[in-house]
Amino acid sequence: MLIYPILASLCIGGGLLIRPASCAKMMLFDFTKPDAAQLLQSWHESSDTVREVGQSKAALVLQRSQLFQRAVFFALLNPQPNGAGFAGVRSPVAWDLRGRRELCLRYRARGQIERYKLVLRHRGQHSNDDVEYEQIFRVRNEAESMGEFREARLALADFKPYWRGREQPQAPPLDLERVSMIGLQVFGGVYMDYKQSGVGSMEIDAIWADDSN
């Protein structure tokens, strides 16, 4: 996973449709476009309050001003003392990502949370009981980046199967032809050598797939 400063404008517009193969970037969600409010309707919360002890909260909302428009992911992460806990949002999708090498986000992160997780599922799976394919990326906080937007590039080959925080090496690899869910999540780090908690936000202009090296 690599993180770069702000990039040039993307190749195509937003929406969930597969783009022509001649374009290097396949736009998945463009929250700067007029239809962004409609795109956000497919996203819903998936946080640790599905369990009795859960106390975290997340939301993905549209921020619109006279000069710009983007989505904002807000998270309140209240894990258990051992780090068990998560807050996130997710959306059903129907993507064929064959030939793509990376998932990319243009974002700006603020707050106490340093590590985020992008989550995928495949083959029509959406349940919390299903294996999910995860990749963690670390964001620069406001002091380090001076409030600049950045680009995260996550190699699709590096999404690994997990179930409730534990890696599942016996699970099949991610089926890129039949990606059926995407999610964004913060987590307490129950099985990690670090822990995190508190409040964080991530402003997001776009999410896309790329075939760059």
C-alpha positions in Angstrom: 0.0 0.0 0.0 1.3 3.4 -1.0 0.1 6.9 -0.1 0.8 9.8 -2.4 0.0 13.6 -2.4 -2.9 15.0 -4.4 -3.2 13.6 -7.9 -4.4 15.0 -11.3 -8.0 14.7 -12.1 -9.5 11.3 -12.7 -10.2 9.7 -16.1 -13.9 9.3 -16.0 -17.0 10.3 -14.0 -18.8 8.7 -11.1 -21.3 5.9 -10.7 -21.1 2.1 -10.3 -20.9 1.1 -14.0 -17.9 -0.6 -15.4 -15.9 1.8 -17.6 -14.4 1.1 -21.0 -11.2 -1.0 -21.0 -9.3 1.8 -22.7 -9.3 4.0 -19.6 -6.6 3.4 -16.9 -9.0 4.4 -14.1 -12.3 2.8 -13.4 -14.4 5.2 -11.3 -16.4 3.4 -8.6 -17.7 6.3 -6.5 -17.2 10.0 -7.3 -18.6 12.1 -4.5 -17.9 15.4 -6.3 -20.5 14.7 -9.0 -24.1 15.9 -9.0 -25.4 12.3 -8.3 -23.4 11.9 -5.1 -26.4 12.1 -2.9 -27.9 9.2 -4.7 -24.6 7.2 -4.4 -24.6 7.7 -0.7 -28.0 6.1 -0.3 -26.5 2.6 -0.8 -24.1 3.1 2.2 -25.2 2.1 5.7 -23.5 1.7 9.1 -21.8 -1.5 10.2 -20.4 -1.0 13.7 -19.8 -3.0 16.9 -23.2 -2.1 18.2 -24.4 -5.3 16.5 -23.0 -6.8 19.7 -24.3 -6.2 23.2 -21.1 -4.5 24.4 -20.6 -2.3 21.3 -20.3 1.4 21.8 -18.9 2.8 18.5 -20.6 4.8 15.8 -19.9 5.7 12.2 -21.6 7.6 9.4 -20.9 8.6 5.8 -22.5 11.9 4.8 -22.4 14.4 2.0 -20.6 17.7 2.6 -21.7 20.4 0.1 -20.5 24.0 0.1 -20.6 26.8 -2.5 -17.1 25.8 -3.7 -16.9 22.0 -3.4 -18.7 18.8 -2.6 -17.4 15.5 -1.1 -18.3 12.6 1.2 -17.2 12.6 4.9 -16.7 9.5 6.9 -17.1 10.2 10.7 -16.2 7.6 13.3 -16.4 7.4 17.1 -14.4 4.4 18.1 -15.1 3.2 21.7 -13.4 -0.3 21.9 -13.3 -2.7 24.8 -10.1 -2.6 27.0 -8.6 -5.4 24.9 -9.1 -3.4 21.7 -12.2 -5.2 20.5 -14.4 -2.8 18.6 -15.0 -1.2 15.2 -17.0 1.4 13.4 -17.7 1.5 9.7 -19.9 1.9 6.7 -20.5 -0.4 3.7 -22.3 -0.6 0.4 -23.4 -3.4 -1.8 -21.8 -3.3 -5.3 -21.5 -5.4 -8.4 -18.0 -5.0 -9.7 -15.8 -6.9 -12.1 -12.3 -5.8 -11.2 -10.4 -8.3 -13.3 -7.3 -6.6 -14.8 -7.2 -4.0 -12.0 -4.3 -3.9 -9.6 -5.2 -1.3 -7.0 -8.1 0.3 -5.2 -7.5 4.0 -4.7 -9.0 6.8 -2.5 -8.5 10.5 -2.6 -8.9 11.6 1.0 -8.0 13.9 3.9 -8.0 12.5 7.4 -8.2 14.4 10.7 -8.5 13.4 14.3 -7.2 10.7 16.6 -7.4 7.6 14.4 -4.3 6.7 12.4 -5.3 3.5 10.8 -8.3 2.7 8.6 -9.4 -0.5 6.9 -10.9 -1.0 3.4 -13.1 -4.1 3.3 -14.4 -6.1 0.4 -16.7 -9.2 0.0 -17.4 -11.2 -3.1 -19.9 -13.7 -4.7 -23.0 -11.9 -3.3 -21.9 -12.1 0.3 -23.0 -9.3 2.6 -23.6 -10.9 6.0 -21.5 -10.2 9.1 -21.1 -14.0 9.3 -19.3 -14.0 5.9 -15.5 -13.8 5.5 -14.4 -10.3 4.4 -11.2 -9.3 2.6 -9.4 -6.5 4.3 -6.4 -4.2 4.0 -5.2 -1.7 6.5 -3.8 1.7 5.5 -2.2 4.3 7.7 -3.2 8.0 7.2 -1.2 11.1 7.8 -2.8 13.2 10.4 -3.5 16.9 10.0 -0.3 18.1 11.6 1.9 15.8 9.3 0.2 16.6 6.1 -0.8 20.3 6.8 -4.4 19.5 5.8 -3.6 18.4 2.2 -5.6 15.8 0.3 -3.7 12.6 -0.3 -4.1 9.4 -2.4 -4.1 5.9 -0.9 -3.4 3.0 -3.3 -4.2 -0.5 -2.0 -3.0 -3.4 -4.1 -5.9 -5.8 -4.7 -3.5 -8.8 -4.3 -2.9 -7.7 -0.7 -6.6 -8.0 0.4 -6.6 -11.0 2.8 -9.5 -13.0 4.2 -10.6 -12.3 7.8 -13.4 -13.3 10.0 -14.1 -11.2 13.2 -10.5 -9.9 13.2 -8.7 -13.2 12.6 -7.0 -14.1 9.3 -8.6 -17.1 7.6 -5.8 -18.6 5.4 -8.0 -21.5 4.3 -10.5 -19.2 2.6 -10.4 -18.8 -1.2 -8.8 -15.6 -2.6 -10.9 -12.6 -3.4 -12.9 -13.2 -6.5 -12.2 -10.0 -8.5 -14.9 -10.9 -11.1 -17.7 -10.8 -8.5 -17.0 -8.1 -5.9 -20.3 -7.6 -4.1 -19.5 -5.3 -1.1 -17.1 -2.5 -0.2 -16.7 -1.0 3.3 -14.6 1.6 5.2 -13.8 0.9 8.8 -11.8 1.9 11.9 -10.9 -0.6 14.5 -9.6 -1.0 18.0 -6.8 -3.5 17.2 -7.9 -6.4 19.4 -5.4 -8.8 17.7 -2.8 -6.2 16.8 0.3 -5.0 18.6 -1.2 -1.5 18.8 -4.5 -0.1 19.9 -6.5 2.9 18.8 -9.6 4.7 20.0 -11.3 8.1 19.8 -12.8 10.3 17.1 -11.7 10.6 13.4 -12.9 11.9 10.1 -12.0 11.2 6.5 -13.1 13.5 3.7 -13.4 11.5 0.5 -13.5 12.9 -3.1 -13.5 9.6 -4.9 -12.8 5.8 -4.9 -11.6 4.1 -8.1 -9.8 1.1 -9.4 -6.5 1.4 -11.3 -4.4 -0.9 -13.4 -1.2 1.0 -12.6 1.9 -0.8 -11.3 
